[in-house]
């Protein structure tokens, strides 16, 4: 699938997901509003019924004006036009609410015009048929003189509970949407991984084909009958075979080393003298740098230098870092390796004066198959595996590292190794 088509699929997928969620929220709000309206109507009807009973009790004539006023979503004020006994009111409220099937806890209070306060308040739990002292002081209402206020503290929860089926449907829909989003992400990741694998295969083919081609050509020259009379040519082509064979061997060791670390995760660790180890492999570093006509320096300043490492993977780690320093250098390379220590750790620094790494890529370069984008220019060979391998070795050993880099100023990689471990496991 081409990139424009992928972008279109992503765009349409996002629009669909956002649209579905928006519609779900919209329908949920409509359902909630409908249930709220129905409940308000039931409460209005019930309070009208209570007022009529009070009017009948007090022989008051109905004047045609709506005695029920909804002050807020959960607070109603009811005009009764006369004094009302609290126990009678409570009886009418409970009986009427049960008749109207309104199973809501409520608090009520009666306005006393002499004290100008809301009095006789109680909290009524209809489900348990019990009352308690009022929990809050209900607000007064200036429009009426003889009235009572009624407050429904659990009104919103009651409405939400009445539409529990919407919760289930919403949950199913959200699950489906999240599954589709996850599937889309997986598909895109698989596509990207497939492209990366294709690039790696192409790079592997090129990296293996180049030394093999050189070896085959050198072998053809060495197989000529007349070459026995030209010892200089024999030596030169023999060196080519040796160099290219070593290059091929290094590629194979790198791939096998990564495969072994991923498959087994086991390390053959032992305590070693870091300075002695670096001195032993320094010749390989010097040879690589000299081939690029660069300079290499080794400064061993650590006072404590016994560390616990897997020698094979540790050597590969250093070779990968030096190789990167050589690859990403547009002038004669200048590479230095140095050490220093404190009471707990040895610090191993690998510095170069190469092209540097942009800040936005400094975390990504340790991901498998990642290579810094260079457009259509592919002048640096590699698989995108080296620094991923370095990260895995560091993680397997339980080490830490720091990376400092600036464009056109070079890179400094600091490896923090704990000092000698008695168990070294």
C-alpha positions as CSV (number, residue, x, y, z in Angstrom):
1,X,0.0,0.0,0.0
2,X,1.4,3.4,-1.0
3,X,2.0,6.2,1.5
4,X,-0.9,8.4,0.3
5,X,-3.3,5.5,0.6
6,X,-2.0,4.7,4.1
7,X,-2.5,8.3,5.1
8,X,-6.0,8.3,3.7
9,X,-6.8,5.1,5.7
10,X,-5.4,6.7,8.9
11,X,-7.3,9.9,8.3
12,X,-10.6,8.1,7.6
13,X,-10.1,5.7,10.6
14,X,-9.5,8.7,13.0
15,X,-12.5,10.5,11.6
16,X,-14.6,7.4,12.0
17,X,-13.5,6.8,15.6
18,X,-14.0,10.5,16.6
19,X,-17.4,10.4,14.8
20,X,-18.5,7.2,16.7
21,X,-17.4,8.6,20.0
22,X,-19.1,11.9,19.3
23,X,-22.4,10.2,18.3
24,X,-22.3,8.0,21.4
25,X,-21.8,11.0,23.7
26,X,-24.6,12.8,21.8
27,X,-27.1,9.9,22.2
28,X,-26.1,9.4,25.8
29,X,-26.8,13.1,26.5
30,X,-30.2,12.9,24.7
31,X,-31.1,9.8,26.7
32,X,-30.1,11.4,29.9
33,X,-32.1,14.6,29.1
34,X,-35.2,12.5,28.3
35,X,-35.0,10.5,31.5
36,X,-34.4,13.8,33.4
37,X,-37.5,15.3,31.8
38,X,-39.6,12.3,32.6
39,X,-38.5,12.3,36.2
40,X,-39.2,16.0,36.6
41,X,-42.7,15.5,35.2
42,X,-43.3,12.7,37.7
43,X,-42.1,14.9,40.5
44,X,-44.2,17.8,39.4
45,X,-47.3,15.6,39.2
46,X,-46.6,14.1,42.6
47,X,-46.1,17.5,44.2
48,X,-49.3,18.8,42.6
49,X,-51.1,15.8,44.1
50,X,-49.6,16.7,47.5
51,X,-50.8,20.3,47.2
52,X,-54.3,19.2,46.3
53,X,-54.5,17.0,49.4
54,X,-53.3,19.9,51.5
55,X,-55.8,22.3,49.9
56,X,-58.6,19.7,50.6
57,X,-57.4,19.4,54.2
58,X,-57.3,23.2,54.8
59,X,-60.4,23.9,52.6
60,X,-58.4,26.2,50.3
61,X,-59.7,26.9,46.8
62,X,-57.3,26.4,44.0
63,X,-56.6,29.7,42.2
64,X,-55.2,28.2,38.9
65,X,-51.6,29.3,39.4
66,X,-48.9,26.6,39.3
67,X,-47.9,26.1,43.0
68,X,-44.8,24.0,42.1
69,X,-41.6,25.9,41.2
70,X,-38.4,24.1,40.2
71,X,-35.6,26.3,41.5
72,X,-32.8,24.0,40.5
73,X,-32.5,20.5,38.9
74,X,-32.8,18.9,42.3
75,X,-34.7,21.5,44.4
76,X,-38.4,22.3,44.2
77,X,-40.5,24.9,46.1
78,X,-44.2,24.3,46.6
79,X,-46.8,27.0,47.6
80,X,-49.5,25.7,50.0
81,X,-51.1,29.1,50.8
82,X,-51.6,28.2,54.5
83,X,-49.9,26.7,57.5
84,X,-49.0,23.0,57.2
85,X,-48.1,20.5,59.9
86,X,-44.8,18.8,59.3
87,X,-46.0,15.3,60.1
88,X,-49.0,15.7,57.8
89,X,-46.8,16.9,55.0
90,X,-44.3,14.0,55.5
91,X,-47.2,11.6,55.3
92,X,-48.6,13.0,52.1
93,X,-45.1,13.1,50.5
94,X,-44.3,9.5,51.3
95,X,-47.7,8.2,50.3
96,X,-47.8,10.2,47.0
97,X,-44.2,9.3,46.0
98,X,-44.9,5.6,46.6
99,X,-48.1,5.9,44.5
100,X,-46.2,7.6,41.7
101,X,-43.4,5.0,41.9
102,X,-40.8,7.7,42.7
103,X,-38.2,5.8,44.7
104,X,-36.0,8.8,45.5
105,X,-34.6,9.9,48.9
106,X,-35.5,13.4,49.7
107,X,-35.1,16.2,52.3
108,X,-37.9,18.6,53.0
109,X,-38.3,21.8,55.2
110,X,-41.2,24.2,55.8
111,X,-40.8,27.9,55.7
112,X,-41.8,29.7,58.9
113,X,-42.7,33.3,58.2
114,X,-42.4,34.4,61.8
115,X,-38.8,33.3,62.2
116,X,-38.0,33.7,58.5
117,X,-36.3,30.3,58.4
118,X,-36.7,26.9,56.9
119,X,-37.8,24.6,59.8
120,X,-38.9,21.1,60.5
121,X,-36.5,19.6,58.0
122,X,-35.9,15.9,57.7
123,X,-34.1,13.5,55.4
124,X,-36.4,10.7,54.2
125,X,-35.0,7.4,52.9
126,X,-37.9,5.8,50.9
127,X,-36.1,2.5,50.3
128,X,-35.7,1.9,54.0
129,X,-38.7,3.9,55.1
130,X,-36.7,5.8,57.7
131,X,-36.1,9.4,58.4
132,X,-33.1,11.3,59.7
133,X,-32.4,14.9,60.6
134,X,-31.9,17.2,57.7
135,X,-28.3,17.2,56.3
136,X,-28.4,20.7,54.8
137,X,-30.2,23.9,55.2
138,X,-32.6,24.4,52.3
139,X,-32.7,27.8,50.7
140,X,-35.6,30.2,51.0
141,X,-37.8,31.4,48.2
142,X,-39.0,35.0,48.0
143,X,-42.0,34.4,45.7
144,X,-44.2,32.5,48.3
145,X,-45.2,33.1,51.9
146,X,-46.5,29.7,52.9
147,X,-44.5,27.0,51.2
148,X,-42.2,24.0,51.7
149,X,-39.0,23.1,49.9
150,X,-38.0,19.6,48.8
151,X,-34.5,18.5,47.8
152,X,-33.5,15.3,46.0
153,X,-29.8,14.6,46.7
154,X,-29.6,11.4,44.7
155,X,-31.6,12.5,41.7
156,X,-28.7,12.4,39.2
157,X,-27.6,9.0,40.4
158,X,-31.1,7.8,40.0
159,X,-31.3,9.0,36.4
160,X,-27.9,7.4,35.5
161,X,-29.1,4.1,37.1
162,X,-32.2,4.1,35.0
163,X,-30.2,4.1,31.8
164,X,-27.8,1.3,32.8
165,X,-28.5,-0.4,29.5
166,X,-26.9,2.6,27.7
167,X,-23.8,2.0,29.8
168,X,-23.5,-1.6,28.6
169,X,-24.0,-0.6,24.9
170,X,-21.5,2.3,25.3
171,X,-19.0,-0.1,26.9
172,X,-19.4,-2.6,24.0
173,X,-19.1,0.2,21.4
174,X,-16.1,1.7,23.1
175,X,-14.5,-1.7,23.2
176,X,-15.1,-2.2,19.5
177,X,-13.7,1.3,18.8
178,X,-10.6,0.7,20.9
179,X,-10.2,-2.7,19.2
180,X,-10.4,-1.1,15.8
181,X,-7.9,1.6,16.8
182,X,-5.6,-1.1,18.2
183,X,-6.0,-3.1,15.0
184,X,-5.2,-0.1,12.9
185,X,-2.0,0.6,15.0
186,X,-0.9,-3.0,14.7
187,X,-1.5,-3.0,10.9
188,X,0.6,0.2,10.6
189,X,3.3,-1.2,12.8
190,X,3.4,-4.4,10.8
191,X,3.6,-2.4,7.6
192,X,6.5,-0.3,9.0
193,X,8.2,-3.5,10.3
194,X,7.8,-5.1,6.9
195,X,9.4,-2.1,5.2
196,X,12.2,-2.2,7.8
197,X,12.8,-5.9,7.2
198,X,12.9,-5.3,3.5
199,X,15.5,-2.5,4.0
200,X,17.5,-4.8,6.3
201,X,17.5,-7.6,3.9
202,X,18.6,-5.3,1.1
203,X,21.4,-3.9,3.3
204,X,22.4,-7.4,4.4
205,X,22.5,-8.5,0.8
206,X,24.7,-5.6,-0.1
207,X,27.0,-5.9,2.9
208,X,27.6,-9.6,2.3
209,X,27.7,-9.3,-1.5
210,X,30.5,-6.6,-1.6
211,X,33.2,-8.6,0.3
212,X,32.2,-11.8,-1.4
213,X,32.5,-10.2,-4.8
214,X,36.0,-8.9,-3.9
215,X,37.0,-12.3,-2.7
216,X,35.7,-14.0,-5.9
217,X,37.6,-11.4,-8.1
218,X,40.8,-11.8,-6.1
219,X,40.5,-15.6,-6.3
220,X,40.1,-15.3,-10.1
221,X,43.3,-13.3,-10.3
222,X,45.2,-15.7,-7.9
223,X,44.1,-18.6,-10.1
224,X,45.9,-17.2,-13.1
225,X,48.9,-19.3,-14.2
226,X,51.3,-16.4,-14.7
227,X,50.7,-14.9,-11.3
228,X,53.3,-17.2,-9.7
229,X,55.9,-15.0,-11.2
230,X,54.4,-11.9,-9.6
231,X,54.8,-12.2,-5.8
232,X,53.8,-8.6,-5.2
233,X,50.4,-9.2,-6.9
234,X,49.9,-12.4,-5.0
235,X,50.5,-10.6,-1.7
236,X,48.2,-7.7,-2.6
237,X,45.3,-9.9,-3.6
238,X,45.9,-12.2,-0.7
239,X,45.5,-9.1,1.6
240,X,42.3,-8.2,-0.2
241,X,40.9,-11.7,0.4
242,X,42.0,-11.5,4.1
243,X,40.5,-8.1,4.6
244,X,37.2,-8.8,2.9
245,X,36.9,-12.2,4.7
246,X,37.4,-10.4,8.0
247,X,34.7,-7.9,7.1
248,X,32.4,-10.7,6.2
249,X,33.2,-12.5,9.5
250,X,32.5,-9.3,11.5
251,X,29.1,-9.0,9.9
252,X,28.3,-12.6,10.7
253,X,29.5,-12.2,14.3
254,X,27.4,-9.1,14.7
255,X,24.2,-10.9,13.5
256,X,25.0,-14.1,15.5
257,X,25.8,-12.1,18.6
258,X,22.5,-10.3,18.5
259,X,20.6,-13.5,17.8
260,X,22.3,-15.2,20.7
261,X,21.5,-12.4,23.1
262,X,17.9,-12.2,22.0
263,X,17.3,-16.0,22.1
264,X,19.1,-17.0,25.3
265,X,19.6,-13.7,27.2
266,X,22.5,-15.4,29.0
267,X,25.8,-13.8,29.6
268,X,29.1,-15.5,30.4
269,X,30.2,-12.8,32.8
270,X,33.5,-12.7,34.7
271,X,35.6,-10.1,36.5
272,X,38.2,-8.6,34.2
273,X,40.8,-5.8,34.2
274,X,39.2,-3.2,32.0
275,X,42.5,-1.4,31.1
276,X,44.1,-4.7,30.1
277,X,41.0,-5.6,28.0
278,X,41.0,-2.3,26.2
279,X,44.8,-2.5,25.6
280,X,44.3,-6.0,24.0
281,X,41.7,-4.9,21.5
282,X,43.2,-1.5,20.8
283,X,45.1,-2.7,17.8
284,X,41.9,-3.6,16.1
285,X,40.6,-0.1,16.7
286,X,43.8,1.5,15.5
287,X,43.8,-0.5,12.3
288,X,40.2,0.6,11.6
289,X,41.0,4.2,12.2
290,X,44.2,4.1,10.2
291,X,42.3,2.7,7.2
292,X,40.4,6.0,7.3
293,X,43.6,8.0,7.8
294,X,42.3,9.1,11.2
295,X,43.8,9.3,14.7
296,X,43.0,7.2,17.7
297,X,43.9,7.8,21.4
298,X,43.5,5.7,24.5
299,X,43.6,7.4,27.9
300,X,43.3,5.1,30.9
301,X,42.9,7.3,34.0
302,X,40.6,5.1,36.2
303,X,42.1,4.3,39.6
304,X,39.8,1.3,39.9
305,X,39.2,-0.7,36.8
306,X,38.1,-4.3,37.7
307,X,34.6,-4.9,36.2
308,X,32.2,-7.8,35.6
309,X,31.4,-8.2,31.9
310,X,30.7,-10.8,29.1
311,X,33.9,-10.3,27.1
312,X,32.4,-11.4,23.8
313,X,29.4,-9.0,23.9
314,X,31.5,-6.2,25.5
315,X,34.0,-6.3,22.7
316,X,31.2,-6.2,20.1
317,X,29.7,-3.3,22.0
318,X,32.9,-1.3,21.7
319,X,33.4,-2.3,18.1
320,X,29.9,-1.1,17.2
321,X,30.5,2.3,18.8
322,X,33.9,2.7,17.1
323,X,32.4,1.6,13.7
324,X,29.6,4.2,14.1
325,X,32.2,6.9,14.9
326,X,34.0,5.9,11.7
327,X,30.9,5.7,9.5
328,X,29.4,9.0,10.5
329,X,32.5,11.2,9.9
330,X,32.9,13.4,6.8
331,X,36.5,14.2,7.5
332,X,39.5,12.3,8.9
333,X,38.1,10.7,12.0
334,X,39.4,11.6,15.5
335,X,38.4,9.0,18.0
336,X,39.3,8.7,21.7
337,X,38.6,6.2,24.4
338,X,39.2,7.2,28.0
339,X,38.4,6.0,31.5
340,X,38.0,7.4,35.0
341,X,36.4,6.1,38.2
342,X,34.9,7.0,41.5
343,X,34.1,4.8,44.5
344,X,31.3,2.9,42.8
345,X,31.7,3.0,39.1
346,X,34.1,3.0,36.2
347,X,33.3,5.5,33.4
348,X,34.2,4.5,29.9
349,X,34.0,7.4,27.3
350,X,34.0,7.0,23.6
351,X,34.4,10.4,21.8
352,X,34.5,11.4,18.2
353,X,34.4,14.6,16.1
354,X,31.9,13.3,13.5
355,X,28.7,14.8,12.1
356,X,26.8,14.4,15.4
357,X,23.3,13.3,16.1
358,X,20.3,15.6,16.1
359,X,18.6,15.8,19.5
360,X,15.2,14.5,18.1
361,X,17.0,11.2,17.0
362,X,19.1,10.6,20.1
363,X,16.5,8.3,21.7
364,X,15.3,6.7,18.5
365,X,18.8,5.5,17.3
366,X,18.7,2.7,19.9
367,X,15.5,1.1,18.4
368,X,16.0,-1.9,16.2
369,X,16.2,-1.2,12.4
370,X,16.1,2.6,13.0
371,X,18.4,4.6,10.8
372,X,18.6,8.4,10.7
373,X,16.7,9.6,7.6
374,X,19.0,10.9,4.8
375,X,16.4,11.2,2.0
376,X,17.5,9.4,-1.1
377,X,21.2,9.5,-0.2
378,X,22.4,6.2,1.2
379,X,26.2,6.7,1.6
380,X,26.4,5.0,5.0
381,X,26.3,1.3,5.1
382,X,24.6,-0.6,7.9
383,X,21.6,-2.7,9.1
384,X,20.2,-0.4,11.8
385,X,21.0,-3.1,14.3
386,X,24.2,-2.0,15.9
387,X,23.0,0.5,18.5
388,X,20.0,-1.7,19.3
389,X,22.5,-4.4,20.1
390,X,24.5,-2.0,22.2
391,X,21.4,-1.1,24.2
392,X,20.6,-4.8,24.7
393,X,24.1,-5.5,26.0
394,X,23.9,-2.5,28.4
395,X,20.5,-3.6,29.6
396,X,21.5,-7.2,30.1
397,X,24.5,-6.2,32.2
398,X,22.4,-3.7,34.2
399,X,24.7,-0.8,33.2
400,X,23.8,2.8,32.5
401,X,24.8,5.1,29.8
402,X,24.8,8.8,28.7
403,X,24.8,10.3,25.3
404,X,25.9,13.8,24.4
405,X,25.9,14.9,20.8
406,X,25.7,18.1,18.7
407,X,25.4,18.5,15.0
408,X,28.8,19.0,13.4
409,X,30.5,18.9,16.8
410,X,30.7,15.1,17.4
411,X,29.4,12.6,19.9
412,X,30.3,11.5,23.4
413,X,29.1,8.1,24.6
414,X,29.6,7.4,28.3
415,X,29.3,3.9,29.6
416,X,28.8,3.5,33.4
417,X,30.1,0.2,34.7
418,X,29.8,-0.8,38.4
419,X,33.1,-1.9,40.0
420,X,34.1,-5.5,40.5
421,X,31.3,-7.7,41.7
422,X,32.2,-10.5,44.1
423,X,29.6,-12.9,42.7
424,X,29.8,-11.5,39.1
425,X,26.4,-13.0,38.2
